[in-house]
Amino acid sequence: MADPPIPVLLIVENLPLPFARRQWEEARALAQAGYNVSVICPKGRGFEKSRETVEGIEIYRHWNREAHRPLGYVLEYSWALAAEFCLALRVYARTRFRILHATNPPDTVFLIALFFKLFGVRFIFDHDDLNPELFEAKFGQRGFLYRLITLAERLTYKTADVSIAANESFRQIALTRGKMQQERVFIVRSCPDASALRAGPPHPELKEGRPYLVLFLSAIMQRERLGPLLQIIEQVVKRRGREDCLFVFAGGGPELEALRQSANTLGLAGHLRFTGRIYGEELAAYLSTADVCVAPDPKTPLNDQSTKNKIFEYMAYARPVVLFDLVEGRRQAGDAALYARPNDPADFAARILALLDSEPLRRELGARGRKRIEERFNWKMEQAALLAAYEVALEK
C-alpha cells in the first residue's frame, strides 16, 4: 500500500498565486512530485477568491493593503502575519502539514514557523529578496526599522531547517550572514518552463504604427529605480531624434501614476504606453512583438546580487536584452545581451539603438537567449534542486 502524500504549506506574502510565477512553479512541481500542497497568499486583481483549488493545489487568500512608507510596511506586514497565522492554523487542522515553506519578503514568517516547529513541522526559508538592502534602497536609511529587518533575517535563518537561494549571491549570504550549513542551502533559480514560454506570432498593432517596440517588464515600485529608464527614453527620443520606436511599460505598482506624470513633464508621453499589470496571453503578445527588451535597474548592492525574473522571460521569448552591467545580470544573460556602463543612460540608449539598427544582431542575441533557457536556465532542471531540498528537510 502506497504511503499517503506528505502535506506541505507554502506562504507567500507579497503576490497572489498563481500570478507569482516562481512560487507557482514550486507549488506545481511539489504537487507533481506527490506532495499534498496548500498555499497561503494575498488577494490581488484577478485573484479575489478567498479559497480555490487550482491544479489540485488548495489556495487560501487573505486581504492585504500595499504600503508605501516605513510605518505602512510595519502595519502591512503585521496584518499579513496575523492573517497568515490564522489561515495556517486552518490548514494544519485539515492537513497536518509537515513542512512550512515561506518565501520572503518579509522575513517575519519564521514567527509562524517557530509555533509549528513545536509540532514537528520543518521550516524551509525561500530567500527571494534581500530585505535589509531592499529597505535601504527604498528609504535610504539605516535606523531602527533597518536593524529590526536585519535581526529578522538572522532569526529566519536560525529557525530554518533548509534554505533555498535564488542565485549564487544569495547562497553566499545564507552561508555568511545566515551561518547555514552548506549541505542545507540549495540554489533554485526562478527559471521559466521552456516548453510553456516561447514566442508566438507578433502583434503589429501593439506598435501603433511605429517600426519598433521596446519593452520594459516590471512592477513599478520605486520611482528612483525607474528614473534611469525615463532618462534613457529621453536620450533616444530627444537627443538622438528617434521617432520610430514605442516604449511600453508592462507592470503595475504604487508608483505607476507618479511615473506617468514624470513622463508627461518630460514631454515623453507620446512615446510611452503604460499597460498596468498584465499576464497570460496579453503579456505573451507584447513579449512576442517586442524588438528589444530592457532591464534598466541601476547598479546598487541590491541589484548587483539580485536575479531579475524579467531577464529570464525576455530570453524565453528569444528577445535581445539591454541592461546595465550587474553581477547577477551578467550571470543570467551571458552572451544574449548588450551591457551598458553602470548607471549611464546615454550608453544604455546607444545599446538600444545598436539593436534597433541591426536586425541580424537582434536575431543573434535572441537565439542565444533562447538557447540559454533551453540548455541552462530551464525550470525542469531547477525543480530537481527543490525536491532535494525537501528531502533534506524531512531527514532532520
N, C-alpha and C positions, 0 to 999 in steps of 0.2 A: 504494500500500500504506500502510495507516494506521500511525502511529508506535505503538510499544508503550506501555502505561501507565507513567507515571512512578511509581516506588516511593517511598513515604514511610513514616516511622516516627513514631508518637505514643507518648510516655512520660508516664504518669500515675502518681504515687506514692501518693496518699492515698485513692483509692477504686477499686473494681473497675469494669470495663466489662462489660456495657452499663449498669450501675446509675448511674454518673455521667452525668447527662443532658447537661450542656453538652459534655463531651468525646465522648460517643457521637454527639450530633448533628453535631459537627465531623467525626468519622470517617465517618459515613454520607454527609454532604454531599460529602466528598472522594471517596469511593468512587463516588457517583452522578455526579460530575464526570469520572470516568475515571481517577482515581489508583489505584494498587495500594497499599492501606492495610494496615499492620501496627500492632499496639498492644501495648505492654508496660504492665502494671498489677499491683497486688497482688491476692491472693485475698481473698474475703470470703464471708459467709454466703450460700449460694445460688450462689456463683461459685467453686467449689473446683477446677474443672478447670485443669490446668497449661497446656493448649492446646486451643483450639477455634476453629471458623470460624463466624461469625455474620453473615449477610447479605453473604457474600463477604469479610469482614474477618477477618484472622488475628489472634487474641488470644493472647498469651503472658502467663501469670500466675505470679507468684512469691509465696512465703510471706513475710509480714511481721507483726510484732507491734507493736500500737499502744502508744505511750509516753504517760506522764502527768507526767513530771518532766524538767527540763532535760537531765540526763545521759542519761535514757532516749531523748530525742529525738536526741542525738548517735549513740547506738547504733542506733536505728531507721533513721535516715537513712543511716548508714554502710553498714548491711546492705543497705538498699534500693538504694543507689547501686551496690554491688558486684553485686547480682543483676541490676539493670537493664543494667549494662555487659556482663555475660556474655550476657544474652539479646540485647542489641543486636548483639554480635558474631555471634551465631547468625543473627539476622535479616539482617544485612548479607551474610553468606556466602550466604544464599539469594536475596536480592532486590537487593543493591547499591543500597539506598535513597539518594535524592539530597537529601532533606530530613529533618532530625530536628526534630520539633515537640514541645516539652516544656511541660507545664502545672505550675505550682507550686501548693502548697508541696511540697517545699522548693526553694530556689534553688541546687541543687547539680548539676543535670543538665548545666550548662554544662561541667563537667569531662569528661563523656562527649562532649559536642559538640566540645570542643577536639580530642579524639583523632580524631573522624571528619572534622573540617574538613581534616585532613591529606590526606584522600582526596577533597576537593572537595565534601563534604556541606555543605549550607546549614543554618543553625540558626534556627528560629523560636521565640521565647520567648512563651508564652501566659500572661500575668500574671493569675492568678485570685485571689491573696491578697496582702495587704500583710504580708510576713513579719516585718519589724522591728516594726511596730505590733502584729502578732498575738502575737509573743513577749512584748512588753512588757505587753500586756493579760492574757496568761496568767500571767506570773510576776512582773510588777511590778518589773522590774529592768533596768538598762542596763549590765550588766557585760561580761565578756569575750565570752560567747556572743552577746550582743546586737550587739557590734561585729563579731563574725565573720559574723553573719547579714547585717548591713548591707554588709559587704565582698562577701559572696556575691551580693547583689543587684546591686551595681555591676559586678562581673565578669560576671554573667549578661547584663546589658545590653551590656557592652562586646563580649561574644562574639557576641551575636545579630545576624543579618543583618536580621531583621524582628521587630518586637514587636507582639503582639496585646493590646489593653487591654480589660478587661471593661466599662469605662464611661469617662465624660469625666474623672473624677477620676484614674483610673489612667493615662489618656493624658497628663495633665499631669505625673504622676510620671515617666513614660517620657521626656518631653521635658526635665524639670528634673533630677531625681536620676539618671536614666539617660542623659541627654545624647544621646538618639536624634534622628536627623533626622526632621522632620515627615512626610516622604513615606514613611518606613519604620515608621510607627506607625498601626495600624488598630484601630478600635473594633469589636469583635464581642461583642455583648451575649449573655447567657445566656437568650435568649428561648425560650419553648416553641413547638412547632409547633401553631398554632391548629387545624389540621384533626385533630390527634391527641389534643389535650387539650381536653375540653369536658365540661360537667356531664351526668351521666346521671340516671336516676331516683333519688330519695333512698332511704335505707335506715333507716326509723324505728326499727328495733330497736337501732341503734347509739346512740340517745339514752337507752336503758334506762329508758323510761317518762317521761322529762322532756320538756318542750316544746322546749327549746333545747339546741344543741350548739355550743360554742366550741372551735375547733381551733387548735392550735399545731403547726406542722411544722418540725422542725429536728433536726440532730444535736445530742445533748446532751453537749457537750464541756466546758463551763466552768460550774461551779456559780454563780460570781459573776455571770455573764452572765444566768443564768436566775432569779436571786434576785428581780428585779422582777416576774416573772410570778407567783411564789408570793404576793408582796405584793398584786398586782392581784387574784388569786383571793380572797385573804383580805378585801380591800375589798368585792368583790362579794358574797361569801357571808356574812361575819360582820358587816361594817359596814352593808351595805345589806339584809341579810336575804333574799337571793335564793336560794331552794332549787330554782328551776325550771330551772337550766341545768347541764349536764355539761361539764366541761373535759377535753379529750383532748390528750395529748402524743403526737404521732406521730413517733417518732425513736428512735435508739439512740445509744450512746456511753459513754465511760468514767465519766461522772458520773450515769448513769441511776439506779443503786441509791442513791447519796447523795441525789439529788433526791427519790426516793421516800421515803426516811427523813425528809427535811426536811418533806415534805408531811404525813407521819404525825404528826410532832412538833407541827405547827401545827394539827392536827385537820382537815385538808382531804382526807383520804384518800377519804371518801365522795363527794366532788365531782370527783375526778380519776381518769382512766384513763390508763395508760401502755401503748401498743401495742408498744413496741420499734420497730426499723427495719422499715418496711413499704413496699411498692411495688406497681406493677401494679394489678390490679383491687381489691385490698384498700385501697390508698391512694385510688384513684379513688372508692370507696364513701364514705369519710369526707369527701373534698372535695365530693362531690355532696350530702352530707347536712348539712354544717356550716351554721349560720345566720350565724355570724360567724367570721372568721379573724383571728388576731393575730400581730404581729411585734414582741414587746416588747424588742428589742435596745436597750440603753441608749445614750444619746448619748456617744460616745467618738470620738477622732480616727480609730480604725479603722472603727467602724460608720458614721460620717459619710461616709466615702469608699467604702464597700463596697456592691456590689449584692447584694441578698438574693433568691436564686432562689425562695424560698417565696412572695414577693410576686407574682412573675410567675405562679406556679402558682395562687395564690388567684384572681387576676384571670382566668386562663384558664377557671376553673370558675365565673366570674361570682359570686364570693363577695365581700361587703363586707369591708373591711380596716380594722383599727385598728393604728396604730404610733406610736412617738414621732417627733417632727418632726426628721428627719435629712435631710441634704443630698441624698444619692443616693436615699433612700427616697421623698422628695417627687418627685424626677425620675421615679422608677418609677411610683408610684401616682397622681400628679396629683390629679385630682378624683374618684378612685374610692375614696378612703379618708377616715377621720377621723383627725386628728393630735392626739395628746396633748402637753401640755407636757413637754419633755425630762426624763426620769427622775422623773416624778411619778406614782406608782402610783395615787393617788386620782383624778387627772384621767383616766388611762387607763381605770380602771374605769368612770368616768362615761361615757366614749365608748362602751364596750361596752354599757352599759345603755341608752344612747340608741338604739343599733341594735336591741337586743333588744325594745325597746318600740315600734319603728316598722317594721312590715313594708314600707310604701312606701319608706322610706329605704333599707332593706336591698336592695330590688329595684333602686332607682335607682343606688346605688353599684355593685352587682354588674353591672348593664348597662353602666355607664361603664367598669368594669374590662375586661369582655369586649371592648368596642369598642377600648380601647387596645391589647389584644393583637392584634386583627384588623387594625388600621389602622397601628399604630406599632411595637409590640414583638413582631413575628412572626418566627420563625426563618427563614422563607423570604426575608425581607429581609436578615437578618444574614449569611446564607451567601454573599451576593454579596461582602461585605467580606472574608470568609475567603478566598474564591477569589482576590480581588485581591491579598491579602497573599502568597499562594503565587506568583502571577505575578511580583510584585516580587522575592521571594526567589530565584526561578530566573533572573532577569535579571542579577543581580550577576556 
